Amino acid sequence: MFRSSLKTLSAGALLLVGLLTILPPEPAAAQDDALQITWEVRNRFRLFREERDFLLHVENARNRSILAAEQSLELQSEGRGWARNMVNRLCIDLQGRVNQPCTRDNVKENYITPIDHPVTVRLTGAVPVGAICTWSFDDGDGPQASTFDCAEPINLRVRYGKPTVATVDVSAGSDPTQRVQTEIQVRDIFVAGLGDSIASGEGNPDRPLALADEGFCFRSYLGTAGAQYYRPSRHGFKGGRACEAPDTLANWQRYSALWFNAPCHRSLYSYQARTALALAVRYTHIAVTFLPLACTGASIGDGLLGSQRARECPPGKTGVCNTSVNAQLAELREALTAAKKRQPDRTLDLVLLSVGANDVYFSGLVADVIVDTATERTLFRRSGVMASVDDSRDALQRELPQNFVKLREALKPLVGGDLSHVVYVSYANPALADGGVPCRGGRAGFDIHPSFNADPQRLARVSTFVDTEFLPQLKGLATCTRGALCRDPESDRMTFVDGHQAAFADHGFCAHSGSDPEFDRSCFAENGQSFNPDIVSAASQPMLCGRGASEYRAYLPRARWIRDANDSYFAAMTYPQGLPAASQPTDIHDATWGVLSAVYGGAVHPSAEGHAAMADAALPAASAVLGLDAVPPNVTRGFLPQLLPSAQQ
């Protein structure tokens, strides 16, 4: 189980191990420079196959919040995003399947049920110069030992679920040999992520779209001379860009944004992934096994308890599109059942959850706010795409409480009957800025489509509904207050997180700052006139600012932590393959595709900065539930007495 260079202890060394048991420990007031054994788990966020990816986050997290670390990484990547290459180096493939086994740092591991973990052990404190260390590691099958310069770290793998006693004898010239001992036991924490688009990370593709500087033609629903408009095309697309020059979907899809799971738009930028990663970064004696199952578009009934529609097919797939995604709780139950067959004591330690917005038709509320022209409003209302505040209020009062009862009953067996291990992270109001002032509305940030205009009155109604009804009701449902239907409030109460909501009050979709990216300040006009309306010149230059759309960077610090429709198009421009056949665009210039291209990739969803702020709020709650701030066990130290003559024979 240990590194091959370790050798078995001699009989004399074994006697020394026995002698240690009679030595008293050093006084509690030992000096800070006293010798001690320190250890940490390597590459302890087990979703990452390669340690370099984990170490990048460790380095950027030093003395920083998750938000500050995200902002640092955004600047390092020049706005291209830190996840763009990591997305191909995960233990879960692009279809959402766990790689079994997963080769991590050249060692094959079972992802859900690891049998061992890599650790690095060091001697720290006032280590004498040139001292020699004789190390031994015993996990119950007999000690294994080897000798190194004390400045050298020791890399080995220790068994999961069993303590390993680490002992080091420190020899330095004529000084008495010192012995230090500690116990190594890695706690592998199993975390599942469940929920909807806020949970999955919608709006933040791991590898954002690359935009072209020339235009691409869309039709609109109006059958007039102005029924065409141009917006930036996808970089690399060489097919027909004019509305009269259709091309194949397969050719267009070759240049899509990339998600680590396209059907559900799961992203490494999600607050769930960032919270799980932050646990691994902060606590060096644990490993984190993260199973992401959240899916954009999910409701409690269609998504968590039952199957749901996929968002899109994996990029480059030319076969039949599988439009269905399995129920999240069924997937989790299956993973746990398989894990317990291999390790009967394997448990689900933590669930991160955000759900409920789709149960009250929140996307329909957004459509009602931003779709302004009469033709589109009539069409969308007929197709059920739009919803009113009254529709949402009725669902909030009637359907959501009953759905929460079903959700609690389904979750309890998975977490040992104690729902405090479910950390429910609430939503934030997306339409606030300047300390909680509602956004004024208008076309700014939404002029990617000619029919969009955030109506001030409808926006104010929705914002008030979110603040005064929706968010308080969600808190009541999660915490068994406000008359929520809970059979046993003590065990039914989830751990609730909403500390990020105050921060979002300054960072809604309308927030602006002089430090926003230069492209945004120059090209996304506050008067809502960012794009060239002349279809002749727009074919070659769709931006009125005269700059190329390729300059846009999805991952740079911004005042707004909520993606607007312009951001959604520029970062993801998602083609809706997962929609029912009746709702599918007829070709890549279709009017329906023009609308969905602006919202289907994450409009009115948190940016990577927003998700980092949510993770900052969730991390203390997760740490408390897991009990990770408990005081570690004392290290045993002592000086070895001279060996008795009989022991030397």
N, C-alpha and C positions, 0 to 999 in steps of 0.2 A: 504493500500500500504506500510505502515511502519511496523516495528517490533511490535509484539503484546504487549510488555511491556510498550510502550509509552502510556501516559494518556492524556486526553483532558485538555487544559489549563483552569485555573480558570478564573472568570470574571476579577479579579484583574490583573492577568498576561496578559489578553487580552488588558487591558488598558495600560499596560507597552509597549506592542507592538505598540500601537498607539502613545504613547509618543515618541518612538524612532524616528518617522518620523520627529520630529521637532528638533532633536539634530544634531548639526553640526558634520561632520566627523572629525577625528583627523587630524592634519596637515600632509602634505605629508612627512615631515621629521621625522615621528615617529620612535622611537627607534626600533632596530631589535628584542628586547625582548618583544615588545608589544604583548598583547594577540591577537591571531587570530584563526580563524577556518580553519583547513586544511582538505581536503577530497581527497579520491582517489577511483577509481573503483577497485573492487576486481576481480581477475581472468579475466582480461579484454581482453585476447586473447580467443575469445569465441569458437574457435575450440577445446580447451582443456576442458574436462569435469570436471577435478579435479584441484583445486587451487594449490596443491603441485607441479604439473608439471609446472605451470606458475611461481611459486615462485623460482623454481630451476633456471630458466632463469634470473629472476630478480636479484638473488644473484650473479650469474656469470657475469652479465652485468655491475656491479658497476665499474664505471671509466674505462671501457674497450670498445674497438671496438667490433663489432660482430665477427670478426675474432679471436681476443684475447679471447673472451668468448667461442667460439667454441673450441679453443685449450685447454682452461681450462677444459671444459666439457669432451673433449676427454681423458685427463689425469685422470680426476675423474672416468671415466667409464672404465679405463684401456684398452681403445681402442675398447671396445664392443659397444660404441655409446649410447648417452643419449636417443635416440628415441625408443630403443628396447622394452621398456615396455609401453611408452606413446602411441604407435601405436594402442593399444587396448582400449585407453581411449579418443576417439575423438567423435565429434558430426557428423562425416561422417563415414559410415561403409566401409568395405573393398571392396565393389562393387561400391563405389563412391556415394552412396545415402545419402542425408542429413537425419539425424534422426529428425523426427518431431513428438512429441516434443523431445528435448534433455534434459536429466536430468543432470544438472550441479550443483555440490555441493549440491545434494539432492533437488534441485528445478527444476521443469519442465519448460523449456523455449522454445519458438519458435525460431529456430536458425536464420532464415533470417529476421524475423520481431519481435524483442523482444518488450515486453510491459513495462518492467522495468529492472533495473540493480542494482546489489548489490554494496553498497558503504560503506566505513569506514570513519567516521568523528571523528576528534580529536580537542581538544583545545591545542594550542601550544603557545610558548613564555614563559614569566616569570609567570608561574602558581603558585599561593601561595600554600604552603604545606597545605594539608587537605581541600582545597577549595571544595565547593559543586557547581555543575553545574546543572542548570535547563534548559534542552534542549527543543526546540520546532521545529517542521518541518511542513511547510505548502506548499502544492502543489496546493492550490486553493480550496481545499475541506474542509478547516478549519484546524487549527493547531492541532497537537498531541504532547504531552509533557511528559517528565519524568525527574526524578532527579537522578544523579549519582555522585560519586566522580569524580572530574575533571580529574583525571589521567586515567579514563576508556575511551577507544575508544567506539564509538557508531556504531553498525552495523545495517543497514537498507537497504531497496530496494526503489529506487526512480523511478518515472514514466519516461518512455522514451518520449521525445518530449515536456516535460513540466518542467518549472523551479520549484525547491523546495527551499523555503526560510528557511535557517537554522539560528536559533537564540539561543544564550546561555546567561543566566544570571549567573554571577560568584559571589558567596558569600564566603567571607573569614573573619570570626570573625566580628569585629566592622568596618572593612573597607567598604567604599561605594560599593554597588553592581555594578559590571561592566557588560555591555551588549556588545556582539559582534555578528555581523550578516553577513552572506554571502549568495550567491545564488549557488545552486547546479544544474547543468544541464549537463547530460552525452551526449556526442556526439558519436553516434554509427556509425562508419565508415565501409562502405560496400566495400570490396576489392575483385576483381576477378583476378585470375591468368590464363593467356592464353598462348598458344604457344606449343613448341616442347619439345624434350628431355632435352635441356638445361633449359627450364622453369620448367619441371616436377621434375627434380632432378635425372634423370637417372644416374646410377653408384653408387647410395648411398641408398641401401635398408634400410628401417627403422630398420629391424632386419636382419643383414647380415647372410650369409650362415655359418653354422658350418661345418668345414672341418674335415675329418678323416685323420689319419696318414698313412693309407694304400692306395694302388693305385686302380684306376678304369680304365678299358681298353676302348680305342677308336680305331676304324678303321680309316685308311686314304684312300684317293681315289686311291692310288697306289696299284696295284695288285701284290705286291712283298712280299718277306719274311719279309720285314720291314714295312708291312702295318698296324701294330698295335703299339700302344704306350700307356703308363700309365701316368695318372696324379692323383692328390689327389682325393679321393672319398668324398662323403657327409657323415658327421657324423651321425650315427644311421642307415644308410642303410645296411641291412643284406642280400640283394638279390645278384644276380649274378654279380660279379665284373669283371670276365673274359669275353672276347669278345665272347667266345663259350657258355656263360651261360646267356642268355637274361632274363630279368625280366619285369614286367609290369610297365607301365608309372605311374600308380596310386601309386605304392609302392615307386618309385623314387621321385615323386612330394611331398610326405609326408614330405620330408626333405629340402624343398625349402627355399630360402630367403623369407622374408616377407616385402611387401610394403603396405602402407595404401591404395593404389589402384593398384592391380597387372596388370590389362589390360593396364594401361597407365604408369606404373612405376612411380607413384607420390610418392614423398618422403618428409618427414618433413625437410630434410636437404636442400631442394631446396632454391635458393635465393629468390624465391617468398614467400615461407612460412616464411623464416627468416626475410625478409623485413617487412611483415605484423606483425610478432611477435615482431620485434624490435620497430615498432610504438607503440604497446601496452605496451611494457616495458618502453619506454622512456616517454610517455605522460600519466600522471596518471588520467586525466579527460576525457579520451575517452575509448570506447570499440571498438574492431576490429572484425568484422564479415568477415571471409576470406572464399571465395568459390574457391577451387582449381580445375581447369578444364584442365590444360595443359596436353599434352599426348605425350609420346615419339613416334617418327616417324611422327609427324604431319607436314604437309605443310599447306599453306594457303588454297589450294583447297581441299585437303584431310586431314581433321583434324579440321580446324577452320570453313570453310564454308560448308564442307561436312563431311560425316562419314569417318572412317578410320579403318585399321586393328588394332586389339588389340595386345599387346605385349605377354601376356600370360593369362591363366585363374587364378582365385584366388587359392591360395595353398589349397590342400586337396579336391578340387572339383572333383568329379568322374563322373558327368553327362556330357551332351553335352557341348562342349566349345563354348561360344559365341564369335566369332572372330571379331565382329564389335563393334566399339565405336561411339556413337552419336557425331554429329558436336558440337564443343565447343560453338559456338555462338548461336546455337539452344538451348543448355542446359542453357546458360546464359539468353537468352531471355525468356525462360519458367520460370526460377527462378524469374526474375524481374516482369513478368506479374502476377505471383502468389503473390508476395510480395505486389504489388500495390493494389491488391484486398483487402488485409488486412490493408495496410497502404498506402493510396494514395500518401503521400509525401515521400515515401521511394525512394531513388535514389541510383544509382551506383556511388560511390565517386571516385574510383580509379581502373584502370586496369593496371596490370603488364604484360608485353608482351615481348616475344622473339620468333621470327619466321623468316624463310627465308632460313635457311641452307638446309633443305630438298628440298626446291624448286629448289636449284641448285645442288642437288645430292651429298651433302657433305659426306654422308656415303659411296657413291661410290668412292669418292676421297680417303677416308681412306683405303678402300679395295685395291685400286690400289697401294697405298703406301706400305702396310704391307704384302700383299699376294705375295710371291716371287717365289714359285715353278711353273714350266711350266704347270703341269697338272691342279692344282687348278686355275691358272690364265685363262687357256683356258675355264674351266668349268664355272667360275664365269663371264667371259666376255660374254659367250653365254647366260647365264641366266639373264643378265642385272644387276648383282650385282655391277659391277665395272663401274667407270666413269673416264674420262680424264679431265684435266684442260680445254681443248677446249669445252667439253660437258658442263661443269659448266659455262664457260664464255658465251656460247651461251644462256643458260637459264637465266643467270644474266642480260643479255642485252635485251632479248626478253620477257621472261615469267614473271620474278619477278616484273618488273614495273607494268604490267597489273594486276597482282594478288594483288599488294598493293593498286591499285585503288579500286578494289572490296572490299578489307579488310577495307579500310577507310570508304567506303560508308556503310558497314554493321555495323561498330563500332559506327559511329556518333550518330545514334538515341539512342544508349544505354547509352551514356555519355552526353546527353543533347546537342548534336551538337558541343561540344568543345573537340577536340582530345588532348588538352594539359593534360587532365585527363588520358590519356594513357601514361604510362611511359614505353618507349621502352628501354629495357636493351640489349645492343649489346653483341656479342660474344667476346671472347678473342682468340688470336692465341695460339693453344695448343702445338706448336712445337718450343717454344723459351725458352732459359735459359741463365744464366750469362749475364743479362742485355740486352737481345734481340738477342743473337746469336742463329741461327737456330740449332736445334738438329742434331747431326751427322748421326743419323740412326743406323741401325744394329739390332741385335736380342735381345739386352738387354731390358727387360720389355715385350718382345713379344715372348719369347721362349716357352710359354704355348702351342703353336701349332707348329708342325714340319715345316709347310709351311710358317710361318711368318718370315719376315725380313724387317724392315723399310728401303727401298732402299733410299740411300742418295740423288740421283739425283731427283727421283720422290718426295721425301719429300721436297727438296728445292723448287721445282716448285710450289708445293701446298702451302707452307708457304708464298712464294712471292705473289701468287695469292690472298691468304687471306688478306695479309697486304695492298697490293697496289690496289686491285680491289674490292674484296667482301666487306670488312668492310667499305671502303669509300662509296660504292654504297648503302649499307644499311643505312648509316647515311643520305645520300641524300634523300632516299625514306621516311625515318621517319620524316625528318625535312623540307621536301619540298624544297630542294636545289639540285644542280647538275642537273637541268633540270627535276626533278621529276614531274609527272603529278598530280597536285593538283588544284582543282577547286577554292578553297579559302584558300590560304596559311595560313592566320591568324587562321582559325578554323581547318584546316586540319593538322597543324603541331603538331606532338607528342612531348612529353617531352623526350629527348634523353639522355641516360646514357652510357658513355664509359670510365669513370674514372678508372675503374679497369684494363684496358688493360695494363697500364704501370706496374702494380704489377705482372701481369701474365708473363711479359717478363723475370722474374727470376724463374718461377715456372712451366715450361712446363713438359711434360711427361718424359724428360730425365734429369731433375734436380736431383742432389744428394747432401746430406749433411752428415757430421759426426754425426749429431743428429738424422738422420733417425732411425726408429725402428731397433732394433738389428736383428730381423728376416730378414728384408729386406736386410740389409747389409751383412748378412751371407749367405742368401739362394737365393737371386735374383742376379745371377752373371752378372757382367758387360760384360763378354765375351759371354753372351747368352747361357750358358750351365748350367742351373739351375736344370735340371731334368734328372733322371737316364734313359739312353737309353736302358739298358738291361731289356727286358720285363720280365725276370724271377725274378730278384731281385727287379725290380720296382713295382711288384705286392704287395710287403710288405713295400717297402721304395722308394717312387717315387722321393724324394728330394735328390740331390747329396750332400747337406750340412750335411746330416745325422740327421737333426732335423725334428720334426713332423709338417706337414702343419697346424695342429690345433693351433699352436702358432701364426699364422698370425692374425693381428688385423687391420680391415678395417679402424678404426677410431682412429688413432694416428697421431700426427703432423708429416708431411713429407715435404721435400723440393719441391716435385712435387705436384702441385695442379690439375694435370690432371691424371686420371686413365689410366694406360697402360693396355695391354691385360691381363697380369698376375693379376693385381688388379681386373679386371672385372671378371675373373674366380674365384679368391679366395674370392671375396665379394658376388657375385651373382650367377654365373654359371647358367644362365637362360635357361630353356628348351623352345624352340620356339613353344608353343602350338597355338599361334595366327596366324601362317603362313598359307597360302593356303595349301590345302591337297597335291598338287603336290610337295610342298617344304618341307613337313613334313619329319623328319627322320623316317626310317622304324622301328627302335628300339632304345633303349637307348645307344647302342654302335655304332650307325651309324656315318659315316664319316661327314655328314652334321652337325649333332649334335656336333661333335668334334670341328668343326670350329665355329659354333654359340655359343657354350658354352664359348668361349674365348672373344667374342665381344658383344653378345646380351644383356649383363647386364651392359654395360656402358663404354666400351673401348673408349679412347680419349674423355672423358667427365670430367667436373670438379668434384673434390672430395668435401667432406663437407667443407674443408678449402677454396677451390676455390669458392664454393657457398657463404660462409660467406663473402669473399672479394667482391664478386659481390653485396651482400646485403649492405655492407658498402658504396658502390658507389651509390646504388639505394636509400638508406634511405633519404639523404638530398633532393633529387629530389622529392620523395614522400611527405616529410614533407612540402616542399614549395608549391607543387600543392594543398595540403590540407589546407594550411595556419595555421599549428599547432603551429607555434612559435609566434603567436600574443600575446600581453600582456594581462594577465588575468584581469578581473574587480577588482576594489578596494574593500577591505573589509571595512565595516562600523563599527566603534567602538564608544563607548560613556559611560559616567557615568550616571546612572539613578538618577534624582532628587528625593528628598523626596516626597512622595505622598501627594497631597493636601487633606485636611481633608474631603472634599466632596467625594473624590475618595476612601477614606478608609471606607466609610459607606456601 
